[in-house]
Amino acid sequence: LPSGMRVASQYTPDETVTVGVWIDAGSRFETKDNNGTAHFLEHMAFKGTKRRNRIQLEQEIENMGGHLNAYTSREQTVYYAKCFKSDLRNGVDILADILQHSTLDQGHLDFERGVILREMEEVEKTTEEVIFDRLHLTAFHDSPLGYTILGPVENIQSITQEHLREYVKENYLAERIVVAAAGPVDHGELVRNSEELFSHFRSGDGKRKEEKPAFYGAELLYRSQEEGSLAHFAVGYEGVPWTHPDSLTFMVIQSIIGNYKKNEGLVPAKLSSNRLTNSVANLGPGAESFSAFNTCYKDTGLFGFYGESDEATLDGYLDELLFAVSNLAFSVTEEEVERGKRQLKTTLFGSLDSTTAIAEDIGRQLLVYGRRIPLAELLLRLDAINIEEVKRVARERLFDKDVAVTALGPLSRMPPLVELRRRTAARRL
């Protein structure tokens, strides 16, 4: 559109359509003082606008049989609506209204503080989420990428209307916004509606400054001695950004390392064709689970594994996991690479099975790549990845590299960071 806002859609023969707004703004574009604003805004959006108060808004969506939702991540804020095809214009209208004309009423603002603090308590109970937030803090230190999405308690208690308006003014700019839809959509109609209804977003004045966050090899450990509790840990290597040529290879490597949960799965772990799963199962019953992760951002990434084990097994377990990663630089079989690629294809294509997932895919890709990558191109690029490619990437980016480590629980057997760092270059005879 003339304003710089982008509109994209994919036609699918469904009865319902998903239409949403993907904004290139998340907790990463906050400062220490306003960290938590992006997420707070998402809570305030559904609390009423100049034309519709909260009750009217909820009734209107209910009467359409629709569904409105939003979420915030480190780099994106998303608002989307699911409705019948005949209500497309209405859906766009509601989204445009809550994004441009929210009242940000003081009473609601104070009420939501309590809601967010309770949400925070829930997150604190999910060990995996806590570990990942701390891993970001360990790896990216003071860069905004190291902040949590919810923000610290003192910010949640002190955020004002002014903070929220300021954040919208700085970040909700036309060229950072993508309107994406999937379902029985007439693209021309979607473009006309978007142009007319989203007329209040102004264009920005050039680029915001973004610095690539430095990656630190460091550790953050939280020891606790509860009887019979498990140690939870995560080890992160510096990954690559979305647009990096190696990003697909990293996905394959994540798939090769895979994941494991004790006593689950069709094939007994000791018979698994995944070498790592095999050696972990042979460590005995103490090794509870592990999973590889690979997260991309605009200018950096995090790759690594998260795991749980009892205290006695911890040292040997970390040893197996670190060895599995460093060993990819020298020894990986044709079979492992092929299996990794197959599993990755299933994951990538199997997830596009609803209008919401497709709209999500369009919105995200336009923000990170500036275009939507056709499936044929993706398949070609995947098929080009072979043993040599996997070894090269592992050698250049994972072998003998700094790692960020964070762990929680009974850690008396946890090897020191220096030792873990040494093991990223271990060879076995």
N, C-alpha and C positions, 0 to 999 in steps of 0.2 A: 504494500500500500504506500501511498505518497509519504506517509509519516515515517516509514521505515519498519513498520510492524509487518510480520509475516503471517500468512494464512495458508494452511495446508490441510488436505483431507484425503482420505482413502475411501473409496466406495466399497461397502460390503453389503450383501443382500440380507440384512437383518431387519427386525422390526424396531429395535431401539437404536439410538445414536448416543455416542459419548462426545461431548464437545468440551474443550478445556483451554485454559490459558497457562502456558509454561513461561515462567519468568526467570531470566538469568540473574537471580539474586537469592542468596541464601545466607547462612550464618557466616560464610567466609568473607562477606563484604561488610562485616560489622567491625567496630572497634572494641577495645576492652570495656569502654564505658557503656556502649549500647548493645553488647552481646546478648542475644535473646530477643531482639526486636523483631526479626523476620518471623520467628515462630509465634510471637505475641500477636503480630498482625493477623496471622492465619486464624487465631482464636477470635479476634475482634471482627473479622470480615462478616460473620454470619449474625452479627448482633444488631442489624438494622441499618438502613440507609436513609437518605433524605426523602425518598419516595415511598419506601416500605419500612414499617417498623419490624422488630424481630418476629412478632406473631404473624404479621401479614406475610413476611418472607417465608416462614415455615409453612403456613397454610397454602400459599401459592404453589410451593414445590410439592406438597402433599397432594393437592388437588390434581396436579399434573401426573401424579404417580411417579414423580421423578426422584432423583437422589443427588445430593450435592455433597462434595467432599473436597478436602484440601490437605496438603502435607508440605513440610519444609525439609529440605536436606541441606548439606553443606554448601551446595552451589546452585540449587534451584528451589523456586517456590511454585507450587502448582495448585490451581483451583479447577475443579472440573464438575460437570453435571452430566447425568445420564437421564435421558428422557425418550419419549416416543418420537418417531420421525416428524410427526405433525407439529411437535412443540419446539422444533429446533430454534426458531427465532426467539421464542420465549426463554429458552435456556441461555442463549447468547445474551439476551437482555438482562437476565438476572446476574450473570457473571460480570457484565459490564457495569451494572449498577453497584454490586458489592465492591468491585475493585476501584471504582472512580468516585463513588459518593457515600462511602461509609461514614456514619456519624461519629464513630469512635467516642461514644458517650462515656462520661466519667464514671457513672454508676456501674456500667458493664465492665469498664476497665478494672475497677477495684474488685469486682466479683471474679473476673477471670484470673486475677493474680492467684487466688486460692486454688482455682482449678489447675493452673499450671504447676503450682507447688505440689499438689497431690499427684499430678502426672509424673513429676520428678521423683516422688517417693516410689512410684511404681517402677520407673526405669532403674532406680537404685537396687531394686530387688532382682532385676534381670542381670545376672553376673556377666553374661556375654556382652550386653550393651555397655556396661560399666567398663569392662576390659577394653572394648574398642574405642570408647571415648578417651580412656587413659593412654591407649596406644597412639592416638592422634596427638595428644598432648606431649607424649614422650618424643615422638618423631619430629613434630613440627614446632615444638617449644612455644615461642611467642607469636608465631604467625597466626592470623585469624583461622587458618585451617586446623589449628590445634584446639580451638574453642569448642565447647559443646553446643549443640543446636538449641537446647533449652535456655542456656545461659546460667550464670551463677545466681544464687538465691537473692543476693543484695540487688542485682540488676532487676530481677523480676519484681522486687518490691518497690523499685524506684522509677521504673519506666513510666514516662508521661505521654500525654497526647502529642506533645511537641516532638518527642523522640520518634513516635510512629509516623507523624506527618513528614518529618525530615527524611526518614528512611524511604518512604514512598517517593518523595520528590527526587531523591538522589538515585534510586535504583529502578523504579518502575518506569523506565523510559521506553518509548515506542520501539526502538531498534533492538531492545533486549527482550521483546515479547513475541511469543509465537502463539497463534490461535490454531489449535489442531482439532480435527474431528474425524471420527471413523463411524461407519454405518451407512444407511441409505441417504447419503448427503448429496445435495446438488451444490457443487463447488461454487458456482457463480453466485448462488443465493447466499452462501456462507460469507463470501467476500463482501457482497453488498451489505449484509447485516453487520459484519465486523467494522466495515469502514464507517457506517453510520453511527453505530452504538459506542464504539471505542474512540470517539473523536477527541476525548479529553487528555489522552496521553501525549505529552510533548516529546519532541526528539531531543536527544542529548547533545552536548557540545563536544563531540569527539570522544576519546577513550578514557576510561578510568584507569588509574595506574594500578597495575597488578604486578607484584613481584613474585618470582618463583620462590616458594618457601624452602629454606634450607632443610636438609634431612639430617637428623642427629642420631648417631649411635649412642643410645643412653638407656637407662633402666629406671623403672618406677615400680617398687615392690611394696605390697601391703601384706605384712605377715599377720596371721591370726591363728590361734591354736585351739580351734574348736575340735572336740573329739570326733573322729571319724569323718571330718569334712574333706572335700577334695581340693586339690590345688588347681586353680584355673590359670592358664598362661597364654600369652600371644607373643609371637615373634614377627616383626615386620621388617621387610627389606624395602629399599626405595624402588618403587615401580615406575611405570611410564604414563604419560598423559594419554587422553582419549585418541588424539590425532597422531600419535607416534606410530611409525611403521611396525614396531615390535609389539603393539598392544594386543594383537590377535594371538601372537605366539605366547604371550603371558597367559591368555585365557586357556590355551591348550595345556600349558604347564600346570595351571591350577587344576585342570581336569585330570592330568596324569597323576598328580599327587592325590587328588580325590578327597574322600572323607571316610570316616569309620566310626561306627558306634558299636560298643560291645554287645554281643549276642543279638545283632540285628542283621537283616539281609538274608537273601535266599541261599547264597553260597557261604558255607562256614568260612570265617576270616582266614583260617589257617590254610585253606585251599584256594584263596583268592588269587587271581592272576596279577593283582596289584602288589608289587614287591613290598611296598611300605606297609600296606594293610597286613601283609603276611608277617613281616618281622615284628610289627606292633602286637599282633595276636600272640606271638611267641614270647613276649615279655611277661606274660602271665596276666592274671585278672585285674591288676592294678591300673592298667591303661584303659581309661573309660571311653574317650572319644577324641577325634581330631577332625578339623576340616580346613582345607586350604581356602584362602580368600584372595581376591584381586580387585582392588578398587581404583578406578581412574578418576583423576580430576583434570582441570584445564591444562595445568602445567607440571603436574607431578602425579605420583600414584603410590599406592601401598600394596605390597604383595607379601604373603606370609601364611602362617597357620595359627589356629587357635586350638587349644586342647585342654583336656581335663584328666587328671590322674591322681592316684593316692600318693602320699608323701614318699613312700619307699621307692616307687617306680619312677619318680619324677626325673632323676638324673639320666637314667638309661633311656627314658622316653624322649627327652629333648635331644639326646645324642642321635637316636634313630631318625627323628624328624629333620634335624639339621643336616645329617648325612644324606638323607633322601634328596634334599634340595641341592646340596653342593655336588652330589654325585651325578646329577643330570648333565653337568658340564662335560662328563667323560663317558658315561655309560647309559644309554637309553636305547631300547629296542624298537624295531619297526612296529612290533605289535603294540607296545605301549603308546607310541605316537598315534597310531591309527585308532586305538581305543579312545584315547583322549579326544581326538577330533570327532569321533562318532558321538561321544557323550555330549560334547559341546554343541554339536548340531541339534541333537535332541532338545537340549536346554534352550538354545536360541530360537528354534522354530516352534517348539512345543508351547512356548509361552505366549505366542501371538494368537490366542484362541478366543479372544473376546474383543468387543469394540473398545473397551477401556484399555486393554493391553496394547491394541494397535495405535490408539490415539497417543498413549504414553510413549510408544516407540517413536512415533513421528515427532512429537514435541521434543523429546530428549535429543534425538539425532539432529534436528535442526539447530538446537542450541549448541551442541558440542561439535558437530561437523559442518554446520552451515548447509547441509543437504541431507537427504535420506539415502542411505546406501542401499542399492537394489540387492535383493537376495542373491541374484546370479553372481554379482561381483563379490559378495561376501563368501559364497561357496568357492569361487575361483581362488580367492586369497587364502581360504582355509586349506584347500587342497594343495596349495603350493608349499605348505609348511611340512618339512621333512625332518629326519633325524638330525641332519647337520644344522638346520636352522634352530632347532630346540637346544642343541649343544652350544651353539654360538651365543644365543641369548643368555643361557644359564651361565656360560663362562664370563660374558661381559658384564652381566648385571647381578648375578646371585653368588658367584663363587668368590670367596675371600672378600666379602663386602661388610660394611658396617650394618649392624642390626639394632632396631629399637625393641626393647623387651619390656613387657609389663606382666605382672603376676599377682595373685591374690590367694591367700589361704595358708596352709601349713607349708612353709617354704624352707625348712631347715636343710633339705637336701638340694636346694636350688644352686646350681653352679654359678659363680660370679660372672659378671658381664664379660670380663677379659677372656675367661675360659670359653664362653659361648661364642665370642667373636673369633677365637682361635679355631673353634670347630666348624666355622663356615668354610674352612679350607682343608678340612680333614680328608685324608685319602686312606682307604683300607686296602690291605693286601689280599 
